């Protein structure tokens, strides 16, 4: 009896354990001229490397449903997938569009997506009064759903519901920009009033199934901003984002909806603007988002901005030489790059110059470039210094407040950075030329 109870308990534990969210995609390409297929979904690029026979495999985790595009070169096809799907995609690389085949339960949905396109509404219709504008969009939504209903989509999971949601919110999104669009097209002021906000509220309905649809996310995020009476006038991006997160956290009733919407407002901000001074955003995020897949993605996006870690791809820069010609970091690939961030007004920077010259002489004809990046306020001062002939290596003018400086969080100079031959960070706070260990460290570099 005791043994039976133990077995029963183990069974119940296993039964209660949430299923792993995975979608498995196999790709089999004939005559592959390129060795990669790219899947694009939710602004994510997921490469699938093909072996010599044209076979590749990709697993997508953490998605209940996903609309994606499959790219081979410049050609593409639309696909739809749900958690638990195991699908196979085949094509002949010589005729991707003509031979593309999707094998799996969602094949009818994929056929529909590649044969039907949503009609775009004419921009001049923003001139209509709000009630007529909304009626027009509802009519376009209804026509699109009639076409959807005419297709046999049995056995495609929740695709029909998802596609109705995609259609609805594709035609709801223009309502969010109606106040601006109407003023631009009709050349008359539109004052958003209670009736307008009630219209937006009528569309802003929580649905945990629809959070995997881009158009729904975009609508709900902007609606949260517009429906927040205290925050709708905030224009600066960070406080606007924080206000939006607070509104979602305070007003959402469904946990999955709340977590996904907070993630898909916070994560794009991090991707674009980075991680400086995001304590409030991070606090809200970590308080309400517990889904491990979402949290892992958020943390990875934050880590992508930490360029101090060895192995990270260094950010690009655009700088000019003494003749005004533009140069980019990528030009120095194939050699190690020892970067000196300096300025003519910086006494410690100038003190390092003789040692830098010695270091360059020691490693002359070796596989390394010594690159000076000036952050002078006065470009003419830098030009005088370069023309004076005292400097060594490659000298470029970067200027102040560059993204390169910001991403490396450079607050003081001189600052030295060592990159490998692929443009990846070896040491983001490299020792100075005057330090005895610097030459020894460079000597240890592979293939220098």
N, C-alpha and C positions, 0 to 999 in steps of 0.2 A: 504493500500500500504506500509506504514511504517513498519507494522508488518511483511509483506511478505519479505521486504528487510532485516530485522533483522534475520529472520529464514534462508534466503538464505546465509547471511553472516556467521551465525553459521555453516551452512552445509559446506560452503567452507573452513572454518577454520578446521573443523573436517576432511574434505577430504584431506587437505594439511598436516595434522599431520602424521608423519611417523609411520608406523605400528610397534607395539611391536614385537621384534624378540624373539619368544619363540618356543621351541620344547617340546612337552609333551610326556612322556614315562610312560606307565603303565606296571607293571610287576606282573604276577600271577604265582607263583610257587607252584606245588603240592609236598607234602611230603618234605617240606624244612627242611633239617638238619642244614643248616646255615642260619643266619638271615640277611644276607647282600649279595647284588649283587653289583659288582663294574663296572662302566663304565670308560674306559680310552680313552682319546682323547687329542691331542695336549699336551701330557705329563701331563695332568690333571687327577687326580683321583677323580671320583664323586661317592661316596657311595650311594646306595639305600637301606635303611633299610626296611626289610620285617616284617609285623606284624605276629601274630600267625597263620593266615590263609595263609600266603605266599604272601600277597599283598604289593606292594610298588609303589611309584610314584616319578618321577624326572622331573623337568623343566629345560631346558637349554636355557639360554638367550644370545643374542648377536652373534649368529652364523647364517650365511646364509646357510651354508652346513657343515656337519661334518662326517668324517669317525671315527668310534669308535669301540672298542672291548668291549664285554660284558663278564665279568668274573663271574663264580660261582665256588668258590673254585679255583682249578687250571685249570678247563676247560674253554674254551672261544669260542666265535663266533664273526664274523665281522658284523657290521651293517653300514648303510648309512642313514643320515637324512638331511632334509632341513627345513629351517625356515617355521613355520606354520604347520609342521607335527604333527599329533596326532597318536601315534602308541601303539600297545600292544604286549608285549613279554610274551609268556607262555612256560613253560617247566616242566617236572617232574624231581625233584632233583635226583632221583635214576638213571636217564639216561639223563643228560643234553644235550649231543651232539645228541642223537637219537630222542629226543622229542622237541628240540628247535623250536619254531615257531614265526615268525615275521608277525604281521598283520598290514598292512598299504600300501599306494601307492608304497613305495619303496621296497616291498617284492621281486620283480624280481631282483632288484639290490643287495639285501642282499643274495639271493640265488646264484647269480653270484659270489659275493665276497667270499662266503664260498665253492665254487666249483672250483675256478680258482686261481692259484698262479703264480706270475710273475717269469719267469726263471732268475736265477742268473748267471751272466757272470763269467767265470773262471778267477781267479786272474792272472794266468800266461799270459793272453791276454794283460796285460800291456806292455809286451815286444814288441808288434806290433808297427810299425810306426804310427804316429798320424792319418793319413788319413785312414789307415786300421782299426785302433781301433774305430774311429768314425763311419766308415761304418758298422762295426760289431754291434755296439750299435744301430744304425739306423735299422739294420735288425731285431734285437731282439725286438725293439719297434714296427716295422711293423707286426711281427708275433703275438705279444700280442694284437694289435689292431684288427687283423683279427679274433681272438678268441672273442674279445669283440663284434665285429659287427655281429658275428654269433648268439648272444643271443638276444632274444626278450625283449627289455627293454622299450617298449612303456608305457607311463604314469608314468615314473620315474623322472619327472622334468628335471633337467639339469645334471642328473647322467652321461649320456654318455659323455658329454663334460668334466665333472670333471674327469671321469675315464681315458679319453684320456690324460688329463693333468697329472694325477698321473703316468700313464705309461711313458709318454714322459720324465718327469723330474726324474723318477726313473732311467732311462737309460742315462739321461744327467749328473746326479751327478758324475759318475765316471770320466767324462771329467775334472772336477775341480781338481781332485787329480792325473791326468795323469802325470804331471811333476815329482812328487815324486814317484808315482807308477812305472813309466818307469825306473827311475834310480835304484830303488830297485830290480826290476825283470830283466831288461835287463842289469843291471850293466854298463850303459853308461849314460853320462850326457845329459839332455834334456834342451835346452835353450828356455824358453817361448818367442816367438816372436810375431810380429804383426798378423801373420796368426793364431796363437793359440788364441790370444785375440779376433780376429774377429769371430772365431768359437764360443767362449763363448758368445760374444755379440749377435750372431745370435739366441741363445737360450734365452737370457735375455730379454724377451718381456713382457711388463706390461700387466697383465690381472687381473682385479679386482675380477673376479669370482674364480680364482685359488688360491687366497691368503688363502683360508681355507684348502689347501692341504699341508701337512707337507713337502713333497718332493719338491714342488715348492718354498716354503718359504726358505728351506735350500739352494736350488740352487741360488735363487735370492740374498740372504744375502751374500753368499760366492762370487758370481759373482760381487757384488758391491765392495767387497774388491779387487778382482783381476783386475777389470776394472778401478779402481782408480789409475792412474799412480803415483799420489803423495803419496798415502797411502798403496800401495800393499806391500811395504817392511817393514811395521811396524809389529813387532812381539809381543810386549807386549799387553796383552789382553785389558786393559782399553783404551789406545790410539787407538788400532786397532778398537775397538767397536765404539768409538767416530768418527773416520774417516769414518767408514762404514755408520753411521747415517747421517753424513754430506753429503756423496755422494748420499744417497737415497733421502735426503731432497732437494738437489740441482738439481737432475736429473730426478725425478719422475714427470710425467705429470698428472696422475690420483690421485685424493685426497684419495680415499678409498685404493688404492694400497699403497700410501705413508704412510698413517696412520698405516695400518696393518703391513707393513714391518718394520717401525720404532719401533712399539710395539714389534714385534717378534724378533728383534735384541736386544732391550734394556731390555725387561722383563727377558729373560733367564740370562743375565749378572747379574741382581739384584738377581735372585734366587740363583745363584751359589756364587757370590763374595760379595754380601751385598751392603750397602749404604754408605760406607766410601768414601769421596772425589769424589762424583759423580755429582758435580755442573754442569759441562759442559754437561754431558749426560742428566741430568734432564732438563736443559734449552732447549736443542734441542727437547726433548720429549714433554714438555709442550707447546712449540711453535707450533708444527706441528700436534700433536694428539689432536683432539677435541671429538672423539667418546667417549661418557660417559661410555660405557661398558668397553672399552679398558683402559681408564684413571682410572676407579675404580679398575680394575684388577692390574694395575701398582702400584697404591697407596697401595693396599693390600699387594703386594709383598714387597714393601718398609717397611710397618708396621710390617711384619713378622720378620724383623731383629731388631725390637725395643724390646729387651728383658727386658727393664726396666718397662714395663707396667705390673701392677698386672693382674694375670690370664694367662700370657704368659707361654708356656711350656719352661722350662729352657733347654738350650742346653746341650748335653751330654759331658762328659769328660772321659778320661782314665788316671788314676793316679796309682801310686804304693805305697804299704806299706813298712815298714822297712825291710820286708823279700823279697821284689821285686815282690810280687804278684800284678797283675793288678786288679783295681777296677773301677766301673763305677757308675755314678750318679743313674742310675735306680735301683741299689741294695738297695737304701734307701727309696724306695717307701713304703707307709704305715705309715710313720712317718714324722713329720715336720723336716726340716733340716735347722739348723742355721750354715751358712758357714762362715768361717774366712779365707780370702785370706791374707797371711802374708809371711814374710821371716825373717831369723835369723839376717840379717844385719839391719833390720828396727826397730829403737828405739821405735816409737809409737806402733808398733805391739807388741813388747815385753812388753811394759807398760800395754797392755790390757790383757796379759796372766793370771795374778792373778784374775782379775775380771771375766774372762772367766771361770776359775776354780770354782769360787764361784757360777756362774750362772749354770754351769753344776751340781754342788752339789745340788743346790736348786731344779733343775728339774730332779733329778735322779729318775729313774723308771717311768718317764712320757713319753708321746708319742712324744719324740723329740730327734734328734741326733745332737750332736755338732761336726762339721766336719771341721778340719783344712786342708787347701790346701796350701802347700808351693810353692812359686814361686822363691825359691832360685836359684842363678846362680850356686852355688857350692853345689851339692847334699850331699857331705860328711859333710858339716856344718850342714845341716838339720838332717842327720843321728845321728851326735853327740848330737844334741839337744834332739832328740826323746829318745835316749838311756840314756840321763841324767835323765829321769823320771819327768821332770818339767811340761810336757804337759798333757793335758786332752783330753777326747773325742777320736774321730777317727782321726788319723793323716796320711795324704797321701802327696806324693810328686807329684805336678802337673808340675813343671818346668816353664820356661819362654816361652812367645810367643805362648801360647796354644789358640786354637779356643775358649775355654770357656772364657778366658780373653778378647779376641777380641770382641766376641759377646756381652759381658756385658760392653764393652768399659772401661775396668779397666786400668786407667793410674796412679793411686796412691794407696798405701796401708798404713794401713790396710783397707780392704773393707769387709763389712759384708752383706750377702744376706740371706733372709729368704724365704724358699720354703714350700709349703703346702704338704699334704700327697700324692698328685698326681704328685708331681714334678713341680708344677706351682708356678710362682713368687707371693709371698705375698708382699715383699718389696725388691727391687733390691739394695737399699742403706740403709740397716737396721741400726738402732742405735747401738752404740758400747756397749759392756758388761759393761763398766764403767758408762754409762748413767743410771740415776735412772728410766727412763721410759721403759727401755728394759725389765726388769723382768715383769713389769706390762703389757706390750704389749703381752708378751708371755702367761701370765696367761689368757688373754682374748681370746686366740685361741680356736676354737671349738674342743672338744674332745681331748685336750692335756693331 
